[in-house]
Amino acid sequence: MKELAAERNMTIHQVIQKGGLNQATISELISGRTKYPKISTIQKFCDGLDIGLNDFFNSNKFQ
């Protein structure tokens, strides 16, 4: 998530605000405390980055 934000010259905070996400939710994902995020959370993150779910999952992290 951090890498995707950095690739778009955005901070996680900017992505959260733009996508309408809760800071605590993203913090738990990034720290690894939440292992299985809801698809709606991932969609909001993607919305904040202006990318599609396809782009998110095509990241090198998933290969």
PyMOL Python script that loads the backbone (N, CA, C, O; Angstrom):
from pymol import cmd

cmd.read_pdbstr("""\
ATOM      1  N   MET A   1       0.826  -1.185   0.000  1.00  0.00           N
ATOM      2  CA  MET A   1       0.000   0.000   0.000  1.00  0.00           C
ATOM      3  C   MET A   1       0.877   1.257   0.000  1.00  0.00           C
ATOM      4  O   MET A   1       0.616   2.218  -0.723  1.00  0.00           O
ATOM      5  N   LYS A   2       1.912   1.220   0.824  1.00  0.00           N
ATOM      6  CA  LYS A   2       2.803   2.377   0.869  1.00  0.00           C
ATOM      7  C   LYS A   2       3.492   2.582  -0.473  1.00  0.00           C
ATOM      8  O   LYS A   2       3.652   3.709  -0.941  1.00  0.00           O
ATOM      9  N   GLU A   3       3.898   1.464  -1.084  1.00  0.00           N
ATOM     10  CA  GLU A   3       4.588   1.558  -2.365  1.00  0.00           C
ATOM     11  C   GLU A   3       3.673   2.130  -3.453  1.00  0.00           C
ATOM     12  O   GLU A   3       4.095   2.960  -4.257  1.00  0.00           O
ATOM     13  N   LEU A   4       2.428   1.678  -3.466  1.00  0.00           N
ATOM     14  CA  LEU A   4       1.474   2.183  -4.456  1.00  0.00           C
ATOM     15  C   LEU A   4       1.238   3.678  -4.274  1.00  0.00           C
ATOM     16  O   LEU A   4       1.159   4.425  -5.249  1.00  0.00           O
ATOM     17  N   ALA A   5       1.127   4.105  -3.026  1.00  0.00           N
ATOM     18  CA  ALA A   5       0.939   5.537  -2.762  1.00  0.00           C
ATOM     19  C   ALA A   5       2.168   6.320  -3.212  1.00  0.00           C
ATOM     20  O   ALA A   5       2.046   7.366  -3.850  1.00  0.00           O
ATOM     21  N   ALA A   6       3.357   5.808  -2.874  1.00  0.00           N
ATOM     22  CA  ALA A   6       4.596   6.505  -3.230  1.00  0.00           C
ATOM     23  C   ALA A   6       4.774   6.586  -4.744  1.00  0.00           C
ATOM     24  O   ALA A   6       5.269   7.589  -5.258  1.00  0.00           O
ATOM     25  N   GLU A   7       4.373   5.538  -5.457  1.00  0.00           N
ATOM     26  CA  GLU A   7       4.466   5.549  -6.918  1.00  0.00           C
ATOM     27  C   GLU A   7       3.644   6.683  -7.531  1.00  0.00           C
ATOM     28  O   GLU A   7       3.945   7.156  -8.627  1.00  0.00           O
ATOM     29  N   ARG A   8       2.618   7.107  -6.822  1.00  0.00           N
ATOM     30  CA  ARG A   8       1.753   8.178  -7.306  1.00  0.00           C
ATOM     31  C   ARG A   8       2.023   9.501  -6.587  1.00  0.00           C
ATOM     32  O   ARG A   8       1.215  10.428  -6.633  1.00  0.00           O
ATOM     33  N   ASN A   9       3.177   9.564  -5.924  1.00  0.00           N
ATOM     34  CA  ASN A   9       3.593  10.767  -5.190  1.00  0.00           C
ATOM     35  C   ASN A   9       2.537  11.205  -4.181  1.00  0.00           C
ATOM     36  O   ASN A   9       2.247  12.393  -4.039  1.00  0.00           O
ATOM     37  N   MET A  10       1.971  10.227  -3.487  1.00  0.00           N
ATOM     38  CA  MET A  10       0.969  10.514  -2.468  1.00  0.00           C
ATOM     39  C   MET A  10       1.410   9.878  -1.154  1.00  0.00           C
ATOM     40  O   MET A  10       2.153   8.897  -1.135  1.00  0.00           O
ATOM     41  N   THR A  11       0.937  10.458  -0.064  1.00  0.00           N
ATOM     42  CA  THR A  11       1.141   9.829   1.238  1.00  0.00           C
ATOM     43  C   THR A  11      -0.066   8.931   1.524  1.00  0.00           C
ATOM     44  O   THR A  11      -1.118   9.066   0.899  1.00  0.00           O
ATOM     45  N   ILE A  12       0.103   8.030   2.461  1.00  0.00           N
ATOM     46  CA  ILE A  12      -1.018   7.182   2.866  1.00  0.00           C
ATOM     47  C   ILE A  12      -2.165   8.056   3.351  1.00  0.00           C
ATOM     48  O   ILE A  12      -3.329   7.775   3.065  1.00  0.00           O
ATOM     49  N   HIS A  13      -1.842   9.108   4.081  1.00  0.00           N
ATOM     50  CA  HIS A  13      -2.880  10.008   4.593  1.00  0.00           C
ATOM     51  C   HIS A  13      -3.682  10.626   3.449  1.00  0.00           C
ATOM     52  O   HIS A  13      -4.905  10.730   3.545  1.00  0.00           O
ATOM     53  N   GLN A  14      -3.031  11.028   2.392  1.00  0.00           N
ATOM     54  CA  GLN A  14      -3.734  11.600   1.244  1.00  0.00           C
ATOM     55  C   GLN A  14      -4.656  10.571   0.591  1.00  0.00           C
ATOM     56  O   GLN A  14      -5.782  10.892   0.210  1.00  0.00           O
ATOM     57  N   VAL A  15      -4.176   9.343   0.466  1.00  0.00           N
ATOM     58  CA  VAL A  15      -4.982   8.275  -0.130  1.00  0.00           C
ATOM     59  C   VAL A  15      -6.208   7.997   0.740  1.00  0.00           C
ATOM     60  O   VAL A  15      -7.316   7.827   0.231  1.00  0.00           O
ATOM     61  N   ILE A  16      -5.998   7.955   2.044  1.00  0.00           N
ATOM     62  CA  ILE A  16      -7.093   7.706   2.992  1.00  0.00           C
ATOM     63  C   ILE A  16      -8.163   8.777   2.859  1.00  0.00           C
ATOM     64  O   ILE A  16      -9.353   8.470   2.772  1.00  0.00           O
ATOM     65  N   GLN A  17      -7.738  10.026   2.845  1.00  0.00           N
ATOM     66  CA  GLN A  17      -8.698  11.129   2.735  1.00  0.00           C
ATOM     67  C   GLN A  17      -9.454  11.069   1.416  1.00  0.00           C
ATOM     68  O   GLN A  17     -10.678  11.202   1.390  1.00  0.00           O
ATOM     69  N   LYS A  18      -8.740  10.873   0.340  1.00  0.00           N
ATOM     70  CA  LYS A  18      -9.367  10.862  -0.981  1.00  0.00           C
ATOM     71  C   LYS A  18     -10.311   9.675  -1.144  1.00  0.00           C
ATOM     72  O   LYS A  18     -11.349   9.788  -1.795  1.00  0.00           O
ATOM     73  N   GLY A  19      -9.950   8.539  -0.555  1.00  0.00           N
ATOM     74  CA  GLY A  19     -10.767   7.334  -0.688  1.00  0.00           C
ATOM     75  C   GLY A  19     -11.866   7.217   0.347  1.00  0.00           C
ATOM     76  O   GLY A  19     -12.725   6.341   0.242  1.00  0.00           O
ATOM     77  N   GLY A  20     -11.852   8.088   1.348  1.00  0.00           N
ATOM     78  CA  GLY A  20     -12.876   8.041   2.392  1.00  0.00           C
ATOM     79  C   GLY A  20     -12.687   6.884   3.357  1.00  0.00           C
ATOM     80  O   GLY A  20     -13.658   6.278   3.813  1.00  0.00           O
ATOM     81  N   LEU A  21     -11.434   6.580   3.666  1.00  0.00           N
ATOM     82  CA  LEU A  21     -11.122   5.470   4.560  1.00  0.00           C
ATOM     83  C   LEU A  21     -10.894   5.931   5.985  1.00  0.00           C
ATOM     84  O   LEU A  21     -10.672   7.112   6.253  1.00  0.00           O
ATOM     85  N   ASN A  22     -10.954   4.968   6.892  1.00  0.00           N
ATOM     86  CA  ASN A  22     -10.681   5.202   8.295  1.00  0.00           C
ATOM     87  C   ASN A  22      -9.190   4.978   8.542  1.00  0.00           C
ATOM     88  O   ASN A  22      -8.644   3.958   8.124  1.00  0.00           O
ATOM     89  N   GLN A  23      -8.535   5.907   9.208  1.00  0.00           N
ATOM     90  CA  GLN A  23      -7.104   5.813   9.504  1.00  0.00           C
ATOM     91  C   GLN A  23      -6.773   4.525  10.259  1.00  0.00           C
ATOM     92  O   GLN A  23      -5.779   3.866   9.956  1.00  0.00           O
ATOM     93  N   ALA A  24      -7.593   4.170  11.230  1.00  0.00           N
ATOM     94  CA  ALA A  24      -7.324   2.972  12.038  1.00  0.00           C
ATOM     95  C   ALA A  24      -7.348   1.705  11.178  1.00  0.00           C
ATOM     96  O   ALA A  24      -6.535   0.802  11.374  1.00  0.00           O
ATOM     97  N   THR A  25      -8.267   1.644  10.243  1.00  0.00           N
ATOM     98  CA  THR A  25      -8.373   0.476   9.367  1.00  0.00           C
ATOM     99  C   THR A  25      -7.096   0.293   8.558  1.00  0.00           C
ATOM    100  O   THR A  25      -6.569  -0.816   8.472  1.00  0.00           O
ATOM    101  N   ILE A  26      -6.602   1.361   7.971  1.00  0.00           N
ATOM    102  CA  ILE A  26      -5.395   1.280   7.152  1.00  0.00           C
ATOM    103  C   ILE A  26      -4.174   1.002   8.021  1.00  0.00           C
ATOM    104  O   ILE A  26      -3.290   0.245   7.620  1.00  0.00           O
ATOM    105  N   SER A  27      -4.116   1.597   9.191  1.00  0.00           N
ATOM    106  CA  SER A  27      -2.999   1.337  10.097  1.00  0.00           C
ATOM    107  C   SER A  27      -2.913  -0.137  10.461  1.00  0.00           C
ATOM    108  O   SER A  27      -1.823  -0.707  10.512  1.00  0.00           O
ATOM    109  N   GLU A  28      -4.071  -0.759  10.715  1.00  0.00           N
ATOM    110  CA  GLU A  28      -4.090  -2.179  11.056  1.00  0.00           C
ATOM    111  C   GLU A  28      -3.665  -3.038   9.866  1.00  0.00           C
ATOM    112  O   GLU A  28      -2.996  -4.056  10.046  1.00  0.00           O
ATOM    113  N   LEU A  29      -4.045  -2.640   8.664  1.00  0.00           N
ATOM    114  CA  LEU A  29      -3.626  -3.380   7.469  1.00  0.00           C
ATOM    115  C   LEU A  29      -2.119  -3.276   7.254  1.00  0.00           C
ATOM    116  O   LEU A  29      -1.445  -4.275   7.005  1.00  0.00           O
ATOM    117  N   ILE A  30      -1.612  -2.077   7.353  1.00  0.00           N
ATOM    118  CA  ILE A  30      -0.190  -1.846   7.099  1.00  0.00           C
ATOM    119  C   ILE A  30       0.668  -2.540   8.151  1.00  0.00           C
ATOM    120  O   ILE A  30       1.732  -3.071   7.834  1.00  0.00           O
ATOM    121  N   SER A  31       0.215  -2.536   9.388  1.00  0.00           N
ATOM    122  CA  SER A  31       0.989  -3.165  10.467  1.00  0.00           C
ATOM    123  C   SER A  31       0.876  -4.683  10.457  1.00  0.00           C
ATOM    124  O   SER A  31       1.669  -5.373  11.098  1.00  0.00           O
ATOM    125  N   GLY A  32      -0.108  -5.205   9.731  1.00  0.00           N
ATOM    126  CA  GLY A  32      -0.289  -6.652   9.678  1.00  0.00           C
ATOM    127  C   GLY A  32      -1.240  -7.206  10.716  1.00  0.00           C
ATOM    128  O   GLY A  32      -1.447  -8.417  10.784  1.00  0.00           O
ATOM    129  N   ARG A  33      -1.827  -6.328  11.532  1.00  0.00           N
ATOM    130  CA  ARG A  33      -2.790  -6.801  12.548  1.00  0.00           C
ATOM    131  C   ARG A  33      -4.067  -7.309  11.897  1.00  0.00           C
ATOM    132  O   ARG A  33      -4.717  -8.211  12.424  1.00  0.00           O
ATOM    133  N   THR A  34      -4.427  -6.737  10.758  1.00  0.00           N
ATOM    134  CA  THR A  34      -5.566  -7.223   9.979  1.00  0.00           C
ATOM    135  C   THR A  34      -5.011  -7.946   8.771  1.00  0.00           C
ATOM    136  O   THR A  34      -4.299  -7.358   7.957  1.00  0.00           O
ATOM    137  N   LYS A  35      -5.332  -9.207   8.657  1.00  0.00           N
ATOM    138  CA  LYS A  35      -4.783 -10.033   7.579  1.00  0.00           C
ATOM    139  C   LYS A  35      -5.717 -10.146   6.379  1.00  0.00           C
ATOM    140  O   LYS A  35      -5.258 -10.368   5.259  1.00  0.00           O
ATOM    141  N   TYR A  36      -7.021  -9.994   6.601  1.00  0.00           N
ATOM    142  CA  TYR A  36      -8.007 -10.218   5.543  1.00  0.00           C
ATOM    143  C   TYR A  36      -8.943  -9.021   5.416  1.00  0.00           C
ATOM    144  O   TYR A  36     -10.034  -9.020   5.985  1.00  0.00           O
ATOM    145  N   PRO A  37      -8.516  -7.999   4.667  1.00  0.00           N
ATOM    146  CA  PRO A  37      -9.364  -6.813   4.525  1.00  0.00           C
ATOM    147  C   PRO A  37     -10.590  -7.099   3.665  1.00  0.00           C
ATOM    148  O   PRO A  37     -10.590  -7.993   2.818  1.00  0.00           O
ATOM    149  N   LYS A  38     -11.611  -6.329   3.905  1.00  0.00           N
ATOM    150  CA  LYS A  38     -12.817  -6.415   3.072  1.00  0.00           C
ATOM    151  C   LYS A  38     -12.489  -5.851   1.692  1.00  0.00           C
ATOM    152  O   LYS A  38     -11.668  -4.944   1.554  1.00  0.00           O
ATOM    153  N   ILE A  39     -13.134  -6.398   0.693  1.00  0.00           N
ATOM    154  CA  ILE A  39     -12.918  -5.904  -0.666  1.00  0.00           C
ATOM    155  C   ILE A  39     -13.353  -4.441  -0.779  1.00  0.00           C
ATOM    156  O   ILE A  39     -12.795  -3.686  -1.576  1.00  0.00           O
ATOM    157  N   SER A  40     -14.342  -4.044   0.013  1.00  0.00           N
ATOM    158  CA  SER A  40     -14.787  -2.644  -0.017  1.00  0.00           C
ATOM    159  C   SER A  40     -13.691  -1.710   0.496  1.00  0.00           C
ATOM    160  O   SER A  40     -13.580  -0.575   0.035  1.00  0.00           O
ATOM    161  N   THR A  41     -12.889  -2.178   1.440  1.00  0.00           N
ATOM    162  CA  THR A  41     -11.773  -1.379   1.949  1.00  0.00           C
ATOM    163  C   THR A  41     -10.710  -1.229   0.869  1.00  0.00           C
ATOM    164  O   THR A  41     -10.179  -0.138   0.656  1.00  0.00           O
ATOM    165  N   ILE A  42     -10.404  -2.324   0.195  1.00  0.00           N
ATOM    166  CA  ILE A  42      -9.420  -2.263  -0.886  1.00  0.00           C
ATOM    167  C   ILE A  42      -9.927  -1.370  -2.008  1.00  0.00           C
ATOM    168  O   ILE A  42      -9.155  -0.618  -2.603  1.00  0.00           O
ATOM    169  N   GLN A  43     -11.221  -1.448  -2.300  1.00  0.00           N
ATOM    170  CA  GLN A  43     -11.796  -0.600  -3.349  1.00  0.00           C
ATOM    171  C   GLN A  43     -11.661   0.878  -2.991  1.00  0.00           C
ATOM    172  O   GLN A  43     -11.320   1.692  -3.849  1.00  0.00           O
ATOM    173  N   LYS A  44     -11.922   1.228  -1.743  1.00  0.00           N
ATOM    174  CA  LYS A  44     -11.788   2.625  -1.320  1.00  0.00           C
ATOM    175  C   LYS A  44     -10.337   3.085  -1.421  1.00  0.00           C
ATOM    176  O   LYS A  44     -10.059   4.221  -1.808  1.00  0.00           O
ATOM    177  N   PHE A  45      -9.418   2.191  -1.070  1.00  0.00           N
ATOM    178  CA  PHE A  45      -8.002   2.531  -1.197  1.00  0.00           C
ATOM    179  C   PHE A  45      -7.668   2.784  -2.662  1.00  0.00           C
ATOM    180  O   PHE A  45      -6.979   3.750  -2.990  1.00  0.00           O
ATOM    181  N   CYS A  46      -8.156   1.918  -3.536  1.00  0.00           N
ATOM    182  CA  CYS A  46      -7.939   2.092  -4.971  1.00  0.00           C
ATOM    183  C   CYS A  46      -8.563   3.385  -5.467  1.00  0.00           C
ATOM    184  O   CYS A  46      -7.975   4.085  -6.291  1.00  0.00           O
ATOM    185  N   ASP A  47      -9.742   3.703  -4.971  1.00  0.00           N
ATOM    186  CA  ASP A  47     -10.395   4.962  -5.345  1.00  0.00           C
ATOM    187  C   ASP A  47      -9.519   6.151  -4.961  1.00  0.00           C
ATOM    188  O   ASP A  47      -9.403   7.120  -5.711  1.00  0.00           O
ATOM    189  N   GLY A  48      -8.909   6.063  -3.791  1.00  0.00           N
ATOM    190  CA  GLY A  48      -8.016   7.130  -3.336  1.00  0.00           C
ATOM    191  C   GLY A  48      -6.794   7.291  -4.217  1.00  0.00           C
ATOM    192  O   GLY A  48      -6.240   8.384  -4.333  1.00  0.00           O
ATOM    193  N   LEU A  49      -6.376   6.201  -4.838  1.00  0.00           N
ATOM    194  CA  LEU A  49      -5.229   6.230  -5.738  1.00  0.00           C
ATOM    195  C   LEU A  49      -5.617   6.471  -7.197  1.00  0.00           C
ATOM    196  O   LEU A  49      -4.757   6.651  -8.059  1.00  0.00           O
ATOM    197  N   ASP A  50      -6.915   6.471  -7.455  1.00  0.00           N
ATOM    198  CA  ASP A  50      -7.420   6.570  -8.833  1.00  0.00           C
ATOM    199  C   ASP A  50      -6.944   5.395  -9.690  1.00  0.00           C
ATOM    200  O   ASP A  50      -6.548   5.566 -10.843  1.00  0.00           O
ATOM    201  N   ILE A  51      -6.992   4.201  -9.099  1.00  0.00           N
ATOM    202  CA  ILE A  51      -6.658   2.993  -9.849  1.00  0.00           C
ATOM    203  C   ILE A  51      -7.784   1.983  -9.675  1.00  0.00           C
ATOM    204  O   ILE A  51      -8.616   2.118  -8.778  1.00  0.00           O
ATOM    205  N   GLY A  52      -7.805   0.989 -10.524  1.00  0.00           N
ATOM    206  CA  GLY A  52      -8.798  -0.063 -10.413  1.00  0.00           C
ATOM    207  C   GLY A  52      -8.293  -1.208  -9.553  1.00  0.00           C
ATOM    208  O   GLY A  52      -7.098  -1.311  -9.277  1.00  0.00           O
ATOM    209  N   LEU A  53      -9.201  -2.057  -9.138  1.00  0.00           N
ATOM    210  CA  LEU A  53      -8.819  -3.237  -8.367  1.00  0.00           C
ATOM    211  C   LEU A  53      -7.822  -4.092  -9.142  1.00  0.00           C
ATOM    212  O   LEU A  53      -6.902  -4.669  -8.563  1.00  0.00           O
ATOM    213  N   ASN A  54      -8.012  -4.165 -10.436  1.00  0.00           N
ATOM    214  CA  ASN A  54      -7.107  -4.923 -11.292  1.00  0.00           C
ATOM    215  C   ASN A  54      -5.677  -4.421 -11.152  1.00  0.00           C
ATOM    216  O   ASN A  54      -4.746  -5.215 -11.021  1.00  0.00           O
ATOM    217  N   ASP A  55      -5.504  -3.114 -11.180  1.00  0.00           N
ATOM    218  CA  ASP A  55      -4.170  -2.520 -11.035  1.00  0.00           C
ATOM    219  C   ASP A  55      -3.574  -2.833  -9.666  1.00  0.00           C
ATOM    220  O   ASP A  55      -2.381  -3.113  -9.548  1.00  0.00           O
ATOM    221  N   PHE A  56      -4.406  -2.782  -8.644  1.00  0.00           N
ATOM    222  CA  PHE A  56      -3.952  -3.080  -7.288  1.00  0.00           C
ATOM    223  C   PHE A  56      -3.399  -4.498  -7.217  1.00  0.00           C
ATOM    224  O   PHE A  56      -2.298  -4.718  -6.710  1.00  0.00           O
ATOM    225  N   PHE A  57      -4.163  -5.454  -7.723  1.00  0.00           N
ATOM    226  CA  PHE A  57      -3.756  -6.852  -7.618  1.00  0.00           C
ATOM    227  C   PHE A  57      -2.700  -7.248  -8.646  1.00  0.00           C
ATOM    228  O   PHE A  57      -2.107  -8.321  -8.533  1.00  0.00           O
ATOM    229  N   ASN A  58      -2.456  -6.407  -9.640  1.00  0.00           N
ATOM    230  CA  ASN A  58      -1.384  -6.673 -10.597  1.00  0.00           C
ATOM    231  C   ASN A  58      -0.038  -6.135 -10.114  1.00  0.00           C
ATOM    232  O   ASN A  58       0.956  -6.201 -10.837  1.00  0.00           O
ATOM    233  N   SER A  59      -0.009  -5.604  -8.895  1.00  0.00           N
ATOM    234  CA  SER A  59       1.213  -5.123  -8.303  1.00  0.00           C
ATOM    235  C   SER A  59       2.211  -6.286  -8.177  1.00  0.00           C
ATOM    236  O   SER A  59       1.814  -7.442  -8.031  1.00  0.00           O
ATOM    237  N   ASN A  60       3.495  -5.965  -8.236  1.00  0.00           N
ATOM    238  CA  ASN A  60       4.543  -6.982  -8.094  1.00  0.00           C
ATOM    239  C   ASN A  60       4.451  -7.731  -6.769  1.00  0.00           C
ATOM    240  O   ASN A  60       4.925  -8.863  -6.671  1.00  0.00           O
ATOM    241  N   LYS A  61       3.862  -7.135  -5.769  1.00  0.00           N
ATOM    242  CA  LYS A  61       3.715  -7.787  -4.452  1.00  0.00           C
ATOM    243  C   LYS A  61       2.884  -9.051  -4.513  1.00  0.00           C
ATOM    244  O   LYS A  61       3.016  -9.923  -3.654  1.00  0.00           O
ATOM    245  N   PHE A  62       2.032  -9.162  -5.517  1.00  0.00           N
ATOM    246  CA  PHE A  62       1.144 -10.326  -5.620  1.00  0.00           C
ATOM    247  C   PHE A  62       1.666 -11.369  -6.601  1.00  0.00           C
ATOM    248  O   PHE A  62       0.986 -12.359  -6.872  1.00  0.00           O
ATOM    249  N   GLN A  63       2.864 -11.158  -7.132  1.00  0.00           N
ATOM    250  CA  GLN A  63       3.392 -12.086  -8.130  1.00  0.00           C
ATOM    251  C   GLN A  63       4.390 -13.047  -7.534  1.00  0.00           C
ATOM    252  O   GLN A  63       4.929 -13.895  -8.244  1.00  0.00           O
TER     253      GLN A  63
END
""", "prot")
cmd.dss("prot")
cmd.show_as("cartoon", "prot")
cmd.util.cbc("prot")
cmd.orient("prot")
